[in-house]
Amino acid sequence: MKYKTMISYLLIALICTAFNACGNDEVNGDGGGGEAPEGILVSPRADKTSPLRNPLNGWVMYAARDQEPTYWDTEYYVPDLGKRVKVIDYASACYVRTSWSSLNPSDGVYTWRDKNTQMGRLVQGALERGLPIAFRIVVDGRDQGMNTPQFIFNAGAESYLENANYPTRITPIPQDPVFRQYYAKFIEELAKDFNDPEHCAFIDAYGFGKWGEAHNVIYEKNIGENVSENTERLKEEVFEWVTDLYTRCFTNVPLVINYHRLVGHPASWGSANENSAKLLTSAINKGYSLRQDAFGMTDYYQNWERQFATTWTYKRPIIMEGGWITGGTHRYWIDPSGKYRENHPEDVRQGEFDDSAEAHVNMMDFRAGYETETWFTLSFGLVQRFIAEGGYRLYPDQVYLPESFKKGAQVTINHRWRNLGWGYFPNNIPQWNYKYKVAFALLDAGDNVKAVWVDKECEPSEWLKDTPASYDFKTTVDVAPGTYKWAVAIVDTTKDNTPAIQLALNEDKTATGWTILMEEVQVK
């Protein structure tokens, strides 16, 4: 912000105060009615359209377990833009839904640690491109084959075989002690490398049932998908065991669970189980956030799921995945909503977007293949709308800064923040523990940070759409006399107050992530 521009804003503010020509909320920054803050008014320019790569926010790029390195160069022609674009340029994370056996094929062997393996190349490829990985690890073999490693069964783990014609489609019994011994060992090893938010965006931390979707779980091999008098007891005991395991191992990385009306139940279809909300709330109280795999799918994403999402709106972030596969697998046009036309996958994309807006989701999905292609070729306007309107998109719209003061003086910085997104910044989840805070810095002429002050009373998780939040931050500035620049950032207080969150601003930024607010500040 140039000096002449700042003087102009000061004159406007003085005129508005004198003649009562401007609303208090816009000029005073105090919620209305109070005196104008001290200092020079700086009004940074909001960036309302650029993709921002922030944690638990934005589009998620999916990768299959056998993905080749060329996948990262995937492009689609976007008619709305008249050019080809790379999917990865719009993504904040890479989601890998894979099997336990692909990661741990034999005892003590972990494929992600070997860069010569398919999984090792996949993980390394994402990290080299700045995309943190997210995992769901599937153990059930009824549809996909040997998802649990054979050595687990060789060691004596109990199993269920649904169809003798497919002898490799084996499903483990999750309360079996041999299964638990090896599964716990595997999760502990996974956490050694991925309990790090720089490398891992989140863990889809349940993984039982068909496709790991947290329903249709087998507990008794003699009855399969049927219910017995033991079902509720076994379901709760297994649920508590596996959620305890993940929360013990992953202390720094967000955990999510599928909020399904039959969570953990042997059935995959039917009305809500009376214990579903209880189980999910137990996981949430341990630190879990929410995910759902059937957005846009009316028969599956029902009123129970919608109401459960509403209960946790702005308390835990929600990640969505679309339910219908429009690339030839599903007859999506039979959806009870009546909104989807045959041969019009763009109708499904709209349905997924609408459900996402209703649930205030933080992340949407670019599933591999045709689903992703249709987002770019047929529904790119919705891609752009989610970038602009979805998740969280934070920026200060006005800041009052002192331009001249004495060394050691106490100064007051009045700052007001807005969230352009329908979601929220989940600084409150236990794995983050309010570690992200607003900070102001004085930089020298070379943009080197000379001092940083953190406003600990300012809480970003409380910033909601259409509800600006203002703060008066008082601090003592004890730097050597000279000329400086004022800058702002949302920093990670666990990492020496380094900038950590991309702000939705068009102002100049330093190489280390500070946004410059005022070019000339005199310390006497």
C-alpha positions in Angstrom: 0.0 0.0 0.0 1.7 3.2 -1.1 2.1 6.3 1.1 -0.2 8.6 -1.0 -2.9 5.9 -1.0 -2.7 5.7 2.8 -3.0 9.5 3.1 -6.1 9.3 0.9 -7.7 6.7 3.1 -6.9 8.9 6.2 -8.6 11.9 4.6 -11.7 9.8 3.7 -11.9 8.5 7.2 -11.7 12.0 8.7 -14.3 13.3 6.3 -16.6 10.4 7.1 -16.2 11.0 10.8 -16.9 14.7 10.5 -20.0 14.5 8.3 -21.3 11.1 9.4 -21.3 10.1 5.7 -20.0 6.6 6.2 -21.4 3.7 8.3 -19.5 3.0 11.5 -18.9 -0.6 10.7 -17.0 0.2 7.6 -14.9 3.1 9.0 -14.4 2.4 12.7 -13.9 -1.3 12.6 -15.3 -1.6 16.0 -18.7 -3.1 15.2 -20.3 0.3 15.1 -20.7 3.3 17.3 -17.2 3.8 18.8 -14.4 6.2 18.1 -12.3 5.7 15.0 -9.1 3.7 15.8 -5.8 5.4 15.9 -3.3 5.1 13.0 -3.4 5.0 9.2 -6.2 3.0 7.6 -5.0 0.4 5.2 -7.6 -1.5 3.2 -5.9 -4.5 1.5 -7.3 -5.7 -1.8 -9.1 -9.1 -1.5 -8.3 -11.9 -3.9 -11.6 -13.6 -4.6 -10.7 -16.1 -7.3 -7.2 -17.6 -7.0 -6.8 -21.2 -5.7 -5.3 -21.1 -2.3 -3.4 -24.2 -1.1 -4.3 -24.3 2.6 -4.7 -27.2 5.0 -8.2 -28.9 5.2 -9.4 -26.6 2.4 -10.1 -26.7 -1.3 -10.1 -29.4 -3.9 -8.7 -32.9 -3.3 -7.0 -34.7 -6.2 -7.4 -38.5 -6.1 -4.7 -41.0 -7.0 -5.0 -44.7 -7.5 -2.6 -47.1 -5.8 -1.1 -48.0 -9.2 -0.8 -44.4 -10.4 2.1 -43.6 -12.8 4.1 -40.4 -12.4 2.6 -39.0 -15.6 -0.7 -38.7 -13.6 0.6 -35.5 -12.1 0.7 -33.9 -15.5 -3.0 -34.6 -16.2 -4.6 -31.7 -18.2 -8.1 -31.0 -19.5 -9.3 -28.5 -22.0 -11.6 -26.0 -20.3 -14.1 -24.4 -22.8 -14.8 -21.6 -20.3 -11.1 -20.6 -20.5 -10.3 -21.6 -24.0 -7.2 -23.5 -22.9 -5.9 -26.6 -21.2 -5.2 -26.5 -17.5 -3.5 -28.9 -15.0 -5.7 -30.5 -12.4 -2.9 -30.3 -9.8 -2.9 -26.5 -10.1 -6.4 -26.5 -8.5 -5.7 -29.0 -5.7 -4.7 -28.7 -2.1 -4.2 -32.4 -1.2 -3.8 -35.9 -2.8 -6.2 -38.6 -1.5 -5.1 -42.2 -1.8 -7.8 -44.9 -1.1 -5.7 -48.0 -0.9 -5.4 -51.4 0.7 -3.5 -52.5 3.7 -1.8 -55.1 1.6 -0.5 -52.5 -0.9 1.3 -50.7 1.9 2.4 -53.6 4.1 2.6 -56.8 1.9 4.7 -58.7 4.3 5.6 -58.4 8.0 8.0 -55.5 8.5 7.8 -54.3 4.8 6.3 -50.9 4.2 6.2 -49.9 0.5 5.8 -46.2 1.0 9.4 -46.1 2.3 10.9 -47.6 -0.9 10.9 -45.1 -3.7 11.3 -47.9 -6.2 7.8 -49.3 -5.4 4.6 -48.1 -7.0 3.4 -46.7 -3.7 6.7 -45.1 -2.9 6.8 -43.3 -6.2 3.2 -42.1 -5.7 3.8 -40.7 -2.3 7.1 -39.1 -3.4 5.5 -37.6 -6.5 2.8 -35.9 -4.5 5.2 -34.5 -1.9 7.6 -33.2 -4.6 4.7 -31.2 -6.1 3.7 -29.7 -2.8 0.6 -31.9 -2.2 0.3 -33.5 1.2 -1.1 -37.0 1.1 -4.3 -38.3 2.6 -5.1 -41.9 3.2 -8.0 -44.3 3.5 -6.7 -47.9 4.2 -9.2 -50.6 3.3 -9.1 -54.1 4.9 -12.4 -55.6 3.7 -11.9 -58.0 0.7 -15.5 -58.8 -0.4 -15.4 -56.6 -3.5 -11.8 -55.9 -4.2 -9.8 -59.0 -3.3 -6.9 -59.3 -0.9 -7.0 -55.9 0.9 -5.6 -57.4 4.1 -2.1 -58.9 3.6 -2.1 -62.7 3.4 0.5 -63.0 6.2 -2.1 -61.8 8.6 -4.3 -64.8 7.9 -1.2 -67.1 7.8 -0.5 -66.0 11.3 -4.0 -67.2 12.4 -6.3 -64.2 12.1 -10.0 -65.2 11.8 -11.7 -64.4 8.5 -14.9 -64.4 6.6 -15.3 -65.6 3.0 -18.5 -64.3 1.4 -18.3 -66.4 -1.8 -16.3 -69.6 -2.2 -16.0 -68.9 -5.9 -13.7 -66.0 -5.0 -11.3 -67.5 -2.5 -9.0 -64.4 -2.4 -11.8 -62.1 -1.3 -11.2 -62.6 2.4 -12.4 -60.2 5.1 -10.8 -60.1 8.5 -12.8 -60.2 11.7 -11.8 -56.9 13.4 -12.1 -58.0 17.0 -9.7 -60.9 16.4 -6.5 -60.5 18.5 -4.1 -61.6 15.8 -5.6 -59.1 13.4 -5.4 -56.3 16.0 -1.8 -57.1 16.8 -0.6 -56.6 13.2 -3.0 -53.8 12.4 -1.9 -51.8 15.4 1.8 -52.4 14.4 1.0 -51.2 10.8 -0.8 -48.0 12.0 2.1 -47.2 14.4 4.6 -47.5 11.5 2.4 -45.4 9.2 2.3 -42.7 11.9 6.1 -42.6 12.1 6.2 -41.1 8.6 2.9 -39.4 8.3 2.1 -37.9 11.6 3.4 -34.7 10.1 1.1 -32.0 8.6 3.7 -31.1 6.1 3.4 -34.5 4.5 -0.1 -35.6 5.4 -3.3 -33.6 4.9 -5.6 -36.0 6.9 -6.2 -39.7 7.6 -9.5 -41.3 6.8 -9.2 -43.2 10.1 -11.6 -46.1 10.3 -11.3 -48.1 7.1 -13.6 -51.1 8.0 -16.6 -52.3 5.9 -16.9 -52.5 2.1 -14.6 -49.9 0.4 -13.7 -48.8 3.9 -16.8 -46.6 4.1 -17.5 -47.5 7.8 -20.7 -49.5 7.2 -21.4 -53.1 6.2 -18.8 -54.4 8.7 -18.5 -58.1 9.4 -18.1 -59.2 13.1 -19.3 -62.8 13.0 -18.3 -65.1 10.2 -21.1 -67.5 10.7 -23.8 -64.8 10.1 -22.0 -62.4 7.7 -24.0 -59.2 7.2 -26.8 -60.3 9.5 -27.4 -58.9 13.0 -27.2 -60.9 16.2 -27.6 -60.2 19.9 -23.8 -59.5 20.0 -23.8 -56.9 17.2 -24.1 -53.7 19.2 -21.6 -54.8 21.8 -19.0 -55.9 19.2 -19.6 -52.8 17.0 -19.0 -50.4 19.9 -16.0 -52.3 21.2 -14.3 -52.4 17.8 -15.2 -48.7 17.1 -13.6 -47.6 20.3 -10.6 -49.7 19.8 -9.8 -48.5 16.3 -10.5 -44.8 17.0 -8.3 -45.0 20.1 -5.6 -46.5 18.0 -5.6 -43.7 15.4 -5.9 -40.9 17.9 -3.0 -42.3 19.9 -0.8 -42.6 16.8 -1.8 -39.4 14.8 -1.6 -36.5 17.2 -0.6 -33.8 14.7 -2.6 -34.8 11.6 -6.4 -34.4 11.3 -8.5 -37.6 11.4 -11.8 -38.0 9.7 -14.7 -40.6 9.8 -17.6 -41.2 7.5 -20.7 -39.9 9.1 -23.2 -42.6 8.1 -26.5 -43.5 9.7 -25.3 -47.2 9.9 -21.7 -46.5 11.0 -20.0 -49.7 12.0 -23.1 -51.8 11.3 -23.2 -55.1 9.4 -25.9 -53.7 7.2 -25.2 -51.2 4.4 -28.7 -50.0 3.8 -31.7 -49.1 6.0 -32.9 -46.6 8.5 -30.6 -45.0 11.0 -29.3 -47.2 13.8 -30.0 -45.8 17.3 -26.3 -45.9 18.3 -24.8 -44.2 15.2 -24.8 -40.7 16.6 -23.4 -41.9 19.8 -20.5 -43.7 18.1 -19.7 -40.8 15.8 -19.9 -38.3 18.7 -17.4 -40.5 20.6 -15.0 -40.2 17.7 -15.5 -36.5 17.4 -14.8 -36.0 21.1 -11.5 -37.8 20.6 -10.6 -35.4 17.8 -12.1 -36.7 14.6 -13.5 -34.5 11.9 -16.2 -35.5 9.4 -16.3 -36.9 5.9 -19.1 -38.3 3.7 -18.9 -40.4 0.5 -22.3 -40.0 -1.0 -22.8 -36.3 -1.7 -25.3 -35.8 -4.5 -26.7 -39.3 -4.0 -30.2 -38.8 -2.5 -30.9 -42.4 -1.5 -27.6 -42.6 0.4 -27.1 -39.0 1.6 -30.4 -38.7 3.5 -31.9 -36.5 6.1 -30.1 -38.2 8.9 -26.7 -37.3 7.4 -27.8 -33.8 6.5 -29.0 -33.2 10.1 -25.8 -34.7 11.6 -23.7 -32.3 9.5 -25.8 -29.4 10.7 -25.2 -30.4 14.3 -21.4 -30.0 13.8 -21.3 -27.0 11.4 -18.4 -24.7 12.4 -17.4 -27.1 15.1 -15.7 -29.7 12.9 -14.7 -29.4 9.2 -16.5 -31.6 6.7 -14.9 -33.3 3.6 -17.1 -34.4 0.8 -17.0 -37.1 -1.8 -19.5 -37.5 -4.6 -21.5 -40.7 -4.6 -22.5 -41.3 -8.2 -19.9 -42.5 -10.6 -21.1 -41.0 -13.9 -18.5 -42.6 -16.1 -20.7 -45.6 -16.9 -20.8 -47.5 -13.6 -23.9 -46.0 -12.1 -27.4 -45.2 -13.5 -27.3 -41.8 -11.8 -30.4 -40.5 -13.7 -32.6 -42.7 -11.4 -31.7 -40.6 -8.4 -35.0 -39.9 -6.5 -34.3 -36.2 -6.6 -35.3 -36.2 -10.3 -32.6 -33.6 -11.0 -30.2 -35.7 -13.1 -30.7 -36.4 -16.8 -29.2 -39.4 -18.6 -26.0 -38.5 -20.4 -25.7 -35.2 -18.4 -23.1 -35.7 -15.7 -23.0 -32.0 -15.2 -26.3 -32.4 -13.5 -24.6 -34.6 -10.9 -21.8 -32.2 -10.5 -24.4 -29.5 -9.7 -26.1 -31.8 -7.2 -22.8 -32.5 -5.4 -22.1 -28.8 -5.3 -25.5 -27.9 -3.9 -25.1 -30.6 -1.1 -21.7 -29.3 -0.4 -22.9 -25.7 0.0 -25.7 -26.9 2.4 -23.2 -28.8 4.5 -20.6 -26.0 4.5 -17.9 -28.4 3.4 -14.2 -27.4 3.4 -13.1 -29.8 0.7 -14.5 -31.2 -2.5 -13.3 -34.1 -4.7 -11.5 -34.5 -8.0 -11.9 -38.3 -8.2 -9.7 -39.8 -10.9 -10.8 -40.3 -14.5 -14.1 -39.3 -16.0 -15.4 -37.6 -12.8 -12.6 -35.1 -12.7 -12.8 -34.6 -16.5 -16.4 -33.5 -16.3 -15.6 -31.0 -13.5 -13.2 -29.3 -15.9 -14.9 -29.8 -19.3 -18.6 -29.4 -18.3 -18.8 -27.8 -14.9 -15.7 -25.6 -14.6 -17.9 -22.7 -13.4 -18.6 -24.8 -10.2 -14.9 -25.5 -9.8 -14.3 -21.8 -9.7 -17.3 -21.1 -7.5 -16.0 -23.5 -4.9 -12.6 -21.9 -5.0 -14.3 -18.5 -4.4 -17.1 -19.4 -2.1 -16.4 -22.8 -0.5 -14.2 -23.8 2.5 -12.4 -20.8 4.1 -10.9 -17.8 2.4 -9.5 -15.4 5.0 -8.2 -11.8 4.7 -8.0 -8.6 6.7 -10.2 -6.0 5.0 -9.0 -3.1 7.1 -6.1 -2.5 9.4 -5.2 0.7 11.3 -1.4 0.9 11.7 0.9 3.5 13.3 3.3 5.0 10.8 5.6 6.6 13.3 6.5 5.9 16.9 9.3 5.8 19.4 11.4 2.7 20.1 9.9 0.9 23.1 6.5 2.6 22.7 3.2 0.8 23.1 1.2 0.8 19.8 -2.3 -0.3 19.0 -3.2 -2.2 15.8 -6.8 -2.4 15.0 -7.5 -5.1 12.5 -10.7 -6.6 11.0 -10.9 -10.0 9.3 -13.4 -11.6 6.9 -14.0 -15.1 5.6 -15.3 -15.2 2.1 -16.0 -19.0 2.3 -19.0 -20.9 3.5 -16.8 -23.2 5.6 -14.6 -22.3 8.5 -10.9 -22.4 9.4 -10.7 -25.4 11.8 -8.1 -24.0 14.1 -10.1 -25.6 17.0 -9.5 -29.3 16.1 -7.3 -31.0 18.7 -4.5 -31.9 16.3 -4.0 -28.1 15.6 -4.9 -26.9 19.1 -5.3 -23.3 18.1 -1.7 -23.1 16.8 -2.5 -20.7 14.0 -2.7 -17.1 15.0 -2.6 -13.6 13.4 0.8 -12.0 13.6 2.2 -8.6 12.6 5.9 -8.1 11.7 8.3 -5.3 11.0 10.5 -6.0 8.0 13.6 -4.2 6.8 14.2 -2.9 3.3 15.2 -6.4 2.1 12.0 -8.0 3.5 13.9 -9.6 6.4 11.8 -10.1 9.5 13.2 -7.9 12.4 10.4 -8.5 14.9 7.1 -10.4 15.2 4.1 -9.9 17.5 1.3 -12.5 17.8 -2.2 -11.4 18.7 -3.2 -14.3 20.9 -6.7 -13.0 21.6 -7.6 -13.2 17.9 -9.1 -16.5 17.0 -9.5 -17.4 13.3 -11.8 -20.4 13.8 -14.5 -17.9 14.8 -14.5 -16.0 11.5 -17.6 -16.9 9.5 -19.0 -15.7 6.2 -20.7 -12.3 6.4 -19.5 -11.8 10.0 -16.4 -9.6 10.1 -14.4 -9.7 13.4 -12.4 -6.8 14.7 -9.6 -6.7 17.3 -7.6 -4.0 19.1 -4.1 -5.4 19.5 -1.7 -3.6 21.9 1.9 -4.4 21.9 5.3 -2.8 22.8 7.5 -2.3 19.8 11.2 -2.5 20.8 13.3 -2.4 17.6 16.2 -0.3 16.6 15.3 3.2 15.2 15.0 3.1 11.4 12.7 2.6 8.5 10.6 -0.5 8.3 7.6 -2.1 6.6 4.5 -3.4 8.4 3.4 -6.9 7.3 0.8 -9.4 8.4 0.4 -13.2 8.3 -1.4 -16.1 9.9 1.5 -18.0 11.5 2.1 -21.4 12.9 3.0 -20.7 16.5 4.6 -24.2 16.9 7.1 -23.4 14.1 8.7 -20.1 15.2 5.8 -18.0 14.1 6.4 -18.7 10.4 3.6 -17.8 7.9 1.4 -20.9 7.4 -1.9 -19.9 5.8 -2.3 -18.3 2.4 -4.4 -15.2 2.8 -6.9 -14.1 0.1 -5.0 -10.9 -0.7 -3.7 -9.3 -3.9 -1.1 -7.3 -2.0 2.7 -7.8 -2.3 4.0 -10.9 -0.4 7.5 -11.7 0.6 9.2 -15.0 -0.3 8.5 -16.3 3.2 4.8 -15.5 3.1 4.3 -12.2 4.8 1.9 -9.7 3.2 3.2 -6.1 3.2 0.6 -3.6 4.4 2.7 -0.4 4.8 5.9 0.4 3.0 7.4 3.2 5.2 7.2 3.0 9.0 9.5 5.2 11.0 10.8 4.1 14.4 12.5 6.9 16.2 
